[in-house]
Amino acid sequence: MVAQSRQAIRSWALWTLTVPAFLLVVLVDLGAIGYGVHAFTERPSWRGLDVVFALTVSALIAVEGARRVESRRRRGGALHKDLAPAWMIAAAVILHPALAILVVVLLRIWWRIRAGKCIPYRWAFSTAVCVLAVGAAHAVFLSARHLTGDGGLGLVVSMAAGAFAYVVTDTLLCGLAISLIIPGSNRRETVGGLDDLCTDATAATLGCLLAAACLVTPWFAFVAIPITLTAQRALLLAQFETEAQTDPKTSLTRVDWWRRRTEQMLRTARNQHEPMAVLLIDIDHFKLVNDRHGHLVGDEALRAVATILRSAIRAKDVIGRFGGEEFVIALPDTGIDEATVTADRLRNAVANSPLAAMCAGVLDDPDLDPDTFQLTVSIGVAVYPNDGATVDDLLLRADRAMYAAKAAGRNRVRLAADTVLLHQFPESAEPLAPAPRPVR
C-alpha cells in the first residue's frame, strides 16, 4: 500500500513542471494557505453568513445555468475568462477576508465536483490565485475607502479599486503560470486579448453592483442570475469569431485569415516602400510519423512544431497553417538577409527541439524515443518586391523555393531568387512537364 502511494505521488503532473513553474505554483499555494490561516485567526465573529449563503447559492445557480455555454466556450483555448469572479469580488468587498475566502473555497469545491477529471495541482493553484486575489481586493478596498471616506462617491471608487485589484492579481498570476507551464505562449494566450479584458471588466462591474445590492439586503444577489446568464451567452460571439479564424489542430490562424492580414501588410509595405518576406515551411517526411506512430502522435507533433515556430517569431509577424503539414509566415519590414536569418533560426529551432518529450508528455507513449523521434523542416523564402508584387506571387515563389530545399536534401532553407523552375527538379520524369510533388 505504501509503495502504491509513493508511486501515485511520483506520477503527479506537478513533478513534470520546470523548476520556475514548480516554484511559482508552490509559492502561490503556500501564500494562499498562509493568508487564509491569518484571516481565520483574526475573525472576531461569524456575522455575515447570510451574505455568504446568498452569494454562494446565487453563484452556483448562475454557474449551473451557464454550464452548456461555458462548456462550448472552453473549447476555444487554454486561457478561459468567465463571469464567476463577480461573486468573489463582491464577497471581497463587503465581507471579512475569512468569509470571502469561504465563498471562494465553496465555489471552487463545487467546480471540482462538477468538472470531473482535472489536474489536481492546477485546480489547487487556481483556487490559491482566487484566494490571493480576494485578499488583494479587500486590502485595496479598505485603503481606498480610508482615503475617499464613506460617502457615496467614495464607496463607488473604493469598490472599483478593489475589483481592479482582483482582476490584476488574477491576470498576472495566471499569465505568469501559463507562460512558464506552456513555453512559447504569446501575450494573448497568457493575459488575453481585448475580448478577455472586456470579460474581466464585465465581471468587475457586476461584482461592484452585487456588493452594493447586498449592502441593502443579501437576497439581491439572486437578481444578478438572469443578468449573468444573458451576459454569458453574449460572450459566445467573441468565441465564434475566434474559432472562425483559428485552425483547431494547431491554434494558428487559418490560411484565409492569414491571407487577409498579409494583403493588408503588403499594401502597407507598398505604400511605405518597405520589403516584406513570406516563408513557406513544410515538415519533412511527416507521413512517416503517422505511419509509424499513428495520427494522434502526428497531430501532437504538428501542434508541437506550430508552438515552436510561433514562439520563435516576432509579435508583428503573422503565422498560419497553410494546409496539411505546411505553415506560412509573413514578415513585415523584412528584407532578404533578415528573412534568411529568420528562416534558418526556425529550421534550427525545430530540428533541435525535444519533440518526443513534448508529444509523450501529452500522450504518454513509451515508443517515442528522443533519439529517433525528430523532425526537420524545409523552408522557402520569397521577398517583396523582388520575388513578386502580390501575395499569390510570393506564395508561388516561396513554394518553389521550399521544394527546391526538399530536392536538395531537406532540412534546408532556399531563396526564391536562387531556385530553378519546378520542371527542372530531379524528381521529374519528363524534363518539360511539371514535376509531381516529392514525398515528404
C-alpha positions as CSV (number, residue, x, y, z in Angstrom):
1,M,0.0,0.0,0.0
2,V,2.8,2.4,0.9
3,A,4.6,1.5,-2.4
4,Q,1.4,2.3,-4.3
5,S,1.1,5.6,-2.5
6,R,4.7,6.5,-3.4
7,Q,4.1,5.5,-7.0
8,A,1.0,7.7,-7.1
9,I,2.8,10.7,-5.7
10,R,5.7,10.2,-8.2
11,S,3.1,10.2,-11.0
12,W,1.7,13.6,-10.1
13,A,1.7,16.0,-13.0
14,L,3.2,18.6,-10.6
15,W,6.6,16.9,-10.9
16,T,6.7,17.3,-14.7
17,L,6.9,21.1,-14.4
18,T,10.0,23.1,-15.0
19,V,11.7,24.4,-11.9
20,P,10.5,28.0,-12.3
21,A,6.9,26.8,-12.9
22,F,7.1,24.4,-9.9
23,L,8.4,27.2,-7.6
24,L,5.6,29.6,-8.8
25,V,2.9,27.0,-8.1
26,V,4.2,26.1,-4.7
27,L,4.8,29.7,-3.6
28,V,1.3,30.8,-4.7
29,D,-0.3,27.8,-2.9
30,L,1.7,28.5,0.3
31,G,0.9,32.2,0.1
32,A,-2.8,31.4,-0.1
33,I,-2.7,29.0,2.8
34,G,-0.8,31.5,4.9
35,Y,-3.2,34.3,4.1
36,G,-6.2,32.0,4.8
37,V,-4.8,31.0,8.2
38,H,-4.2,34.6,9.1
39,A,-7.6,35.7,8.0
40,F,-9.4,33.0,10.0
41,T,-7.3,33.5,13.2
42,E,-8.3,37.2,13.3
43,R,-12.0,36.7,12.6
44,P,-13.9,38.3,15.5
45,S,-17.3,36.8,14.8
46,W,-19.3,34.9,12.1
47,R,-21.7,37.7,11.3
48,G,-22.2,37.8,7.5
49,L,-23.0,34.2,7.0
50,D,-26.3,35.2,5.3
51,V,-24.3,37.1,2.7
52,V,-22.0,34.1,2.3
53,F,-25.1,31.9,1.7
54,A,-26.7,34.3,-0.7
55,L,-23.6,34.9,-2.8
56,T,-22.6,31.2,-2.9
57,V,-26.1,29.9,-3.8
58,S,-26.7,32.5,-6.4
59,A,-23.3,31.9,-7.9
60,L,-23.9,28.2,-8.1
61,I,-27.3,28.7,-9.8
62,A,-25.7,31.0,-12.3
63,V,-22.8,28.6,-13.0
64,E,-25.1,25.7,-13.5
65,G,-27.4,27.7,-15.7
66,A,-24.5,28.7,-17.9
67,R,-22.8,25.2,-17.9
68,R,-23.6,24.5,-21.6
69,V,-22.5,27.9,-22.7
70,E,-19.2,27.7,-20.7
71,S,-18.6,24.1,-22.0
72,R,-18.8,25.5,-25.5
73,R,-16.5,28.4,-24.8
74,R,-13.9,26.3,-23.0
75,R,-13.1,24.6,-26.3
76,G,-11.6,27.8,-27.6
77,G,-8.2,27.7,-25.9
78,A,-6.1,27.3,-22.7
79,L,-6.9,30.8,-21.2
80,H,-10.6,31.0,-20.1
81,K,-12.3,34.0,-18.8
82,D,-15.9,34.0,-17.4
83,L,-18.1,36.0,-15.1
84,A,-17.6,33.7,-12.0
85,P,-15.2,36.2,-10.3
86,A,-18.1,38.7,-9.9
87,W,-19.4,36.9,-6.8
88,M,-15.8,36.6,-5.4
89,I,-15.2,40.3,-6.0
90,A,-18.5,41.1,-4.2
91,A,-17.5,38.9,-1.3
92,A,-14.0,40.5,-1.1
93,V,-15.5,44.0,-0.9
94,I,-18.3,43.6,1.7
95,L,-17.2,40.6,3.8
96,H,-14.3,39.9,6.2
97,P,-11.5,38.1,4.3
98,A,-12.2,34.9,6.2
99,L,-15.8,34.8,4.9
100,A,-14.8,35.9,1.4
101,I,-12.3,33.0,1.3
102,L,-15.1,30.7,2.4
103,V,-17.1,31.8,-0.6
104,V,-14.1,31.2,-2.9
105,V,-13.5,27.7,-1.4
106,L,-17.1,26.6,-1.7
107,L,-17.4,27.7,-5.3
108,R,-14.1,26.1,-6.2
109,I,-15.1,22.8,-4.5
110,W,-18.3,22.8,-6.4
111,W,-16.5,23.4,-9.6
112,R,-14.1,20.5,-8.8
113,I,-17.0,18.1,-8.2
114,R,-18.8,19.1,-11.3
115,A,-15.7,19.2,-13.6
116,G,-15.0,15.5,-13.2
117,K,-11.4,14.8,-14.2
118,C,-8.9,17.6,-13.8
119,I,-5.2,18.1,-13.0
120,P,-5.1,18.5,-9.2
121,Y,-2.2,20.9,-9.0
122,R,-3.9,23.2,-11.5
123,W,-7.1,23.2,-9.5
124,A,-5.3,24.0,-6.3
125,F,-3.3,26.7,-8.0
126,S,-6.4,28.3,-9.5
127,T,-8.1,28.2,-6.1
128,A,-5.0,29.8,-4.4
129,V,-4.9,32.6,-7.0
130,C,-8.6,33.4,-6.3
131,V,-7.8,33.5,-2.5
132,L,-4.9,35.9,-3.1
133,A,-6.9,38.0,-5.5
134,V,-9.7,38.3,-2.8
135,G,-7.1,39.4,-0.3
136,A,-5.7,42.0,-2.7
137,A,-9.2,43.3,-3.5
138,H,-10.1,43.6,0.2
139,A,-6.9,45.3,1.1
140,V,-7.2,47.8,-1.7
141,F,-10.9,48.4,-0.9
142,L,-10.1,49.3,2.7
143,S,-7.2,51.5,1.7
144,A,-9.2,53.4,-0.9
145,R,-12.1,53.8,1.5
146,H,-9.8,55.2,4.1
147,L,-8.7,57.9,1.6
148,T,-12.1,58.6,0.0
149,G,-14.3,58.3,3.0
150,D,-17.6,56.6,3.5
151,G,-19.6,58.8,1.1
152,G,-21.5,57.6,-1.9
153,L,-18.8,58.5,-4.5
154,G,-16.0,57.4,-2.2
155,L,-17.7,54.0,-1.8
156,V,-18.0,53.6,-5.6
157,V,-14.4,54.5,-6.1
158,S,-13.3,52.1,-3.3
159,M,-15.3,49.2,-4.8
160,A,-13.9,49.9,-8.3
161,A,-10.4,49.9,-6.9
162,G,-10.9,46.6,-5.1
163,A,-12.4,45.0,-8.2
164,F,-9.5,46.3,-10.3
165,A,-7.0,44.8,-7.8
166,Y,-8.8,41.4,-8.0
167,V,-8.6,41.4,-11.8
168,V,-4.9,42.5,-11.9
169,T,-3.8,39.9,-9.4
170,D,-5.7,37.1,-11.1
171,T,-4.4,38.1,-14.6
172,L,-0.8,38.5,-13.6
173,L,-0.5,35.2,-11.6
174,C,-2.4,33.1,-14.1
175,G,-0.5,34.7,-17.0
176,L,2.9,34.1,-15.4
177,A,1.9,30.5,-14.7
178,I,0.8,29.9,-18.3
179,S,4.0,31.3,-19.7
180,L,6.1,29.0,-17.5
181,I,4.0,25.9,-17.9
182,I,3.4,26.2,-21.7
183,P,6.6,27.6,-23.3
184,G,6.1,29.6,-26.4
185,S,2.8,31.1,-25.2
186,N,2.2,34.6,-26.6
187,R,0.7,37.6,-24.8
188,R,-2.8,36.8,-26.0
189,E,-2.6,33.2,-24.6
190,T,-1.2,34.4,-21.2
191,V,-3.1,37.5,-20.3
192,G,-5.8,37.5,-23.1
193,G,-6.8,39.9,-25.8
194,L,-9.4,42.7,-25.9
195,D,-12.3,40.3,-25.6
196,D,-10.8,38.8,-22.4
197,L,-10.2,42.3,-21.0
198,C,-13.9,43.1,-21.7
199,T,-14.9,40.0,-19.9
200,D,-12.8,40.9,-16.9
201,A,-14.3,44.4,-16.9
202,T,-17.8,43.0,-17.0
203,A,-17.1,40.7,-14.1
204,A,-15.6,43.5,-12.1
205,T,-18.5,45.8,-12.8
206,L,-21.1,43.1,-11.9
207,G,-19.1,42.4,-8.7
208,C,-19.4,46.0,-7.6
209,L,-23.1,46.1,-8.4
210,L,-23.6,42.8,-6.5
211,A,-21.7,44.2,-3.5
212,A,-23.8,47.4,-3.5
213,A,-27.0,45.4,-3.7
214,C,-26.0,43.1,-0.9
215,L,-25.4,46.0,1.4
216,V,-29.1,46.7,1.1
217,T,-30.1,43.0,1.5
218,P,-28.2,39.8,0.7
219,W,-31.1,38.5,-1.3
220,F,-30.5,41.0,-4.1
221,A,-27.7,38.6,-5.1
222,F,-30.3,36.4,-6.8
223,V,-31.3,39.3,-9.1
224,A,-27.9,39.0,-10.8
225,I,-28.6,35.5,-12.0
226,P,-30.6,36.3,-15.2
227,I,-28.2,39.2,-15.9
228,T,-25.3,36.8,-15.7
229,L,-26.9,34.1,-17.9
230,T,-27.6,36.7,-20.6
231,A,-24.1,38.1,-20.5
232,Q,-22.6,34.6,-20.7
233,R,-24.4,33.9,-23.9
234,A,-23.2,37.2,-25.3
235,L,-19.6,36.1,-24.7
236,L,-20.1,33.3,-27.3
237,L,-20.0,35.9,-30.1
238,A,-16.2,36.5,-29.5
239,Q,-15.8,32.8,-29.3
240,F,-17.4,32.2,-32.7
241,E,-15.2,35.0,-34.2
242,T,-12.1,33.4,-32.8
243,E,-12.9,29.9,-34.0
244,A,-13.7,31.2,-37.4
245,Q,-10.1,32.4,-37.9
246,T,-8.3,29.7,-35.9
247,D,-7.1,26.3,-37.1
248,P,-8.4,23.8,-34.5
249,K,-5.4,21.4,-34.6
250,T,-2.6,24.0,-34.2
251,S,-4.3,27.0,-32.8
252,L,-2.7,29.1,-35.6
253,T,-4.7,31.3,-37.9
254,R,-6.5,29.7,-40.9
255,V,-5.0,30.4,-44.3
256,D,-7.9,32.6,-45.5
257,W,-7.5,34.9,-42.4
258,W,-3.7,34.8,-42.8
259,R,-4.1,35.9,-46.5
260,R,-6.3,38.9,-45.5
261,R,-3.8,40.0,-42.9
262,T,-0.9,39.6,-45.3
263,E,-2.6,41.5,-48.0
264,Q,-3.0,44.4,-45.6
265,M,0.7,44.2,-44.7
266,L,1.6,44.1,-48.3
267,R,-0.4,47.3,-49.0
268,T,1.4,49.0,-46.2
269,A,4.8,47.8,-47.5
270,R,4.0,49.1,-50.9
271,N,2.9,52.5,-49.6
272,Q,5.9,52.9,-47.4
273,H,8.4,51.4,-49.9
274,E,9.4,48.7,-47.5
275,P,10.3,45.0,-48.1
276,M,8.2,42.1,-46.8
277,A,9.0,38.4,-46.7
278,V,6.9,35.3,-46.9
279,L,8.2,31.9,-45.6
280,L,6.6,28.6,-46.6
281,I,7.5,25.8,-44.2
282,D,6.9,22.1,-44.7
283,I,7.6,19.3,-42.2
284,D,10.0,16.7,-43.8
285,H,8.8,13.1,-44.0
286,F,5.7,13.9,-41.9
287,K,3.8,11.0,-43.4
288,L,6.2,8.6,-41.8
289,V,5.2,9.9,-38.3
290,N,1.6,9.0,-39.0
291,D,2.6,5.6,-40.4
292,R,4.9,4.6,-37.5
293,H,3.2,6.2,-34.5
294,G,-0.4,6.9,-35.6
295,H,-2.4,10.0,-36.3
296,L,-2.8,11.0,-32.7
297,V,1.0,11.3,-32.3
298,G,1.1,13.0,-35.7
299,D,-1.4,15.6,-34.5
300,E,0.6,16.2,-31.3
301,A,3.8,16.6,-33.4
302,L,2.0,19.1,-35.7
303,R,0.9,21.1,-32.6
304,A,4.4,21.0,-31.2
305,V,6.0,22.3,-34.4
306,A,3.4,25.0,-34.6
307,T,4.2,26.1,-31.0
308,I,8.0,26.1,-31.8
309,L,7.5,28.3,-34.9
310,R,5.1,30.7,-33.2
311,S,7.5,31.2,-30.2
312,A,10.4,31.9,-32.5
313,I,8.9,34.9,-34.5
314,R,8.2,38.5,-33.6
315,A,4.9,39.7,-32.3
316,K,4.2,41.6,-35.5
317,D,4.8,38.6,-37.7
318,V,1.8,36.6,-38.9
319,I,1.8,32.8,-38.9
320,G,-0.8,30.5,-40.2
321,R,-1.4,26.8,-41.1
322,F,-1.2,26.6,-44.9
323,G,-2.6,23.1,-45.1
324,G,-1.6,19.6,-44.1
325,E,1.9,19.9,-42.5
326,E,2.7,23.2,-44.1
327,F,2.9,26.6,-42.4
328,V,3.2,30.1,-43.8
329,I,4.7,33.2,-42.1
330,A,4.5,36.8,-43.3
331,L,7.4,39.0,-42.0
332,P,6.7,42.7,-42.4
333,D,9.5,45.2,-42.9
334,T,11.9,42.3,-43.6
335,G,14.5,42.1,-46.4
336,I,16.2,39.1,-47.9
337,D,19.1,39.0,-45.4
338,E,16.9,39.2,-42.3
339,A,14.4,36.8,-43.8
340,T,17.2,34.3,-44.5
341,V,18.4,34.5,-40.9
342,T,14.9,34.1,-39.5
343,A,14.2,31.1,-41.7
344,D,17.4,29.4,-40.6
345,R,16.6,30.1,-37.0
346,L,13.2,28.5,-37.4
347,R,14.8,25.5,-39.1
348,N,17.3,25.0,-36.2
349,A,14.6,25.5,-33.6
350,V,12.5,22.6,-34.9
351,A,15.5,20.3,-35.5
352,N,16.8,20.9,-32.0
353,S,13.6,20.8,-30.0
354,P,12.6,17.8,-27.8
355,L,9.6,16.8,-29.9
356,A,9.4,13.3,-28.3
357,A,9.1,14.8,-24.9
358,M,6.6,17.4,-26.0
359,C,4.4,14.7,-27.5
360,A,4.9,12.0,-24.9
361,G,4.0,14.4,-22.2
362,V,0.5,14.6,-23.6
363,L,0.1,11.0,-24.9
364,D,2.4,9.1,-22.6
365,D,3.6,7.0,-25.5
366,P,6.7,4.9,-24.5
367,D,7.6,4.3,-28.1
368,L,8.6,8.0,-28.7
369,D,12.3,7.6,-28.4
370,P,14.0,11.0,-28.1
371,D,17.0,9.7,-30.2
372,T,14.8,8.6,-33.1
373,F,11.7,10.8,-33.0
374,Q,13.0,14.0,-34.5
375,L,11.6,16.3,-37.2
376,T,13.0,18.8,-39.6
377,V,11.5,21.4,-41.9
378,S,12.3,22.7,-45.3
379,I,11.7,26.4,-45.8
380,G,11.2,28.5,-48.9
381,V,11.7,32.3,-48.8
382,A,10.2,34.9,-51.1
383,V,10.6,38.7,-50.6
384,Y,8.6,41.6,-51.9
385,P,9.2,43.4,-54.3
386,N,12.0,41.3,-56.0
387,D,10.1,38.0,-55.9
388,G,6.6,39.2,-56.6
389,A,4.1,42.1,-56.2
390,T,1.1,40.1,-54.9
391,V,0.5,37.6,-52.1
392,D,-0.1,34.9,-54.7
393,D,3.2,35.7,-56.5
394,L,5.1,35.5,-53.2
395,L,3.4,32.2,-52.2
396,L,4.2,30.7,-55.6
397,R,7.9,31.6,-55.5
398,A,8.2,30.5,-51.8
399,D,6.5,27.2,-52.7
400,R,9.1,26.6,-55.5
401,A,11.9,27.5,-53.2
402,M,10.6,25.2,-50.5
403,Y,10.5,22.2,-52.9
404,A,14.0,23.2,-54.1
405,A,15.1,22.8,-50.4
406,K,13.5,19.3,-50.3
407,A,15.1,18.3,-53.6
408,A,18.5,19.4,-52.1
409,G,18.2,17.0,-49.2
410,R,15.6,18.6,-46.8
411,N,16.2,20.4,-43.6
412,R,17.3,23.4,-45.6
413,V,16.4,27.0,-46.5
414,R,16.2,28.1,-50.1
415,L,15.6,31.5,-51.5
416,A,13.1,32.2,-54.3
417,A,15.8,34.2,-56.2
418,D,18.1,31.2,-56.3
419,T,15.7,28.5,-57.3
420,V,15.0,27.0,-60.7
421,L,11.6,26.1,-62.1
422,L,9.8,23.1,-60.8
423,H,10.2,21.1,-64.1
424,Q,14.0,21.1,-63.5
425,F,13.7,19.2,-60.2
426,P,15.4,15.8,-60.2
427,E,12.1,14.0,-59.3
428,S,10.6,15.0,-62.7
429,A,10.3,12.1,-65.2
430,E,9.6,14.5,-68.1
431,P,12.0,17.4,-68.3
432,L,9.4,19.7,-69.8
433,A,6.4,18.6,-67.7
434,P,5.5,19.9,-64.3
435,A,7.0,17.6,-61.7
436,P,4.9,15.8,-59.1
437,R,5.4,16.9,-55.6
438,P,8.1,14.8,-53.9
439,V,7.3,12.5,-51.0
440,R,7.5,14.4,-47.7
